[in-house]
Amino acid sequence: MTTSAMRDCFERALALEGILRDFYRKAALEFSHEESVFRFLQALAADESCHIAVLEAARSRTEDPLFDAPDMRDLLSRIEVLDARLRGETSKPYADFNELYLRITALETSEINNIFEILTTGILKDPGDSGPMRDLIKDHILRVTDLGKRLDRSARLKMLSRPLPRGPAD
């Protein structure tokens, strides 16, 4: 049976993924003048939408009355700390793509993906190191950290030093 702490964990994790999705969508619009950056940020937003769907599916699997829910209070505490950090980081202005990319890297290598993995594989006991959820996380992290392979050097250098046309984000 699902505990109230588990429900809270899923609700909070879903909200965090939504915050990231909305952050990437807004950033994509701010960089719409740079096609490669726009596509990169749109892809991150799409990843976050996929994460939301996966979390919703995982949550529905825990609704089975025979599901033996583990104690989730520690995880809920970790999510609450992460929630405050993500809300703060996604609301700060940034002056250019370099600053934005450093923030994205910090966000995506934070505990958000550990929490996602716990909720989608750990609780549900997805076996092995290469289950579909783990592969989804690995692909997402690679999208962020391998930006240099996705954009040619001149485009990357141009983006890194170019300020936003309207100044920092709101």
QUIQUI-V604837 format. One record per residue. N is the residue number from 1. NEAR is the number of other ideal C-beta (glycine too) atoms within 8 Angstrom. Layout:
N&NEAR ; N&NEAR
//
This chain:
1&7 ; 2&8 ; 3&9 ; 4&5 ; 5&11 ; 6&13 ; 7&10 ; 8&10 ; 9&14 ; 10&13 ; 11&8 ; 12&12 ; 13&13 ; 14&12 ; 15&9 ; 16&14 ; 17&14 ; 18&10 ; 19&11 ; 20&14 ; 21&12 ; 22&10 ; 23&9 ; 24&14 ; 25&11 ; 26&9 ; 27&11 ; 28&13 ; 29&7 ; 30&9 ; 31&14 ; 32&7 ; 33&5 ; 34&11 ; 35&5 ; 36&10 ; 37&11 ; 38&12 ; 39&8 ; 40&12 ; 41&13 ; 42&11 ; 43&9 ; 44&14 ; 45&13 ; 46&8 ; 47&10 ; 48&13 ; 49&9 ; 50&9 ; 51&12 ; 52&12 ; 53&8 ; 54&12 ; 55&15 ; 56&9 ; 57&8 ; 58&13 ; 59&12 ; 60&7 ; 61&9 ; 62&13 ; 63&7 ; 64&6 ; 65&4 ; 66&5 ; 67&10 ; 68&5 ; 69&10 ; 70&6 ; 71&6 ; 72&12 ; 73&7 ; 74&7 ; 75&12 ; 76&12 ; 77&8 ; 78&10 ; 79&13 ; 80&9 ; 81&8 ; 82&13 ; 83&11 ; 84&8 ; 85&9 ; 86&14 ; 87&9 ; 88&8 ; 89&10 ; 90&11 ; 91&5 ; 92&7 ; 93&6 ; 94&10 ; 95&8 ; 96&12 ; 97&11 ; 98&9 ; 99&9 ; 100&11 ; 101&10 ; 102&8 ; 103&11 ; 104&11 ; 105&10 ; 106&9 ; 107&12 ; 108&12 ; 109&9 ; 110&10 ; 111&7 ; 112&13 ; 113&12 ; 114&7 ; 115&15 ; 116&15 ; 117&12 ; 118&10 ; 119&14 ; 120&13 ; 121&11 ; 122&9 ; 123&12 ; 124&9 ; 125&6 ; 126&11 ; 127&4 ; 128&6 ; 129&4 ; 130&5 ; 131&10 ; 132&6 ; 133&12 ; 134&13 ; 135&9 ; 136&11 ; 137&11 ; 138&8 ; 139&8 ; 140&13 ; 141&11 ; 142&8 ; 143&13 ; 144&12 ; 145&9 ; 146&8 ; 147&11 ; 148&7 ; 149&4 ; 150&8 ; 151&10 ; 152&5 ; 153&7 ; 154&6 ; 155&9 ; 156&11 ; 157&8 ; 158&9 ; 159&15 ; 160&10 ; 161&7 ; 162&8 ; 163&6 ; 164&11 ; 165&4 ; 166&4 ; 167&5 ; 168&7 ; 169&8 ; 170&3
//
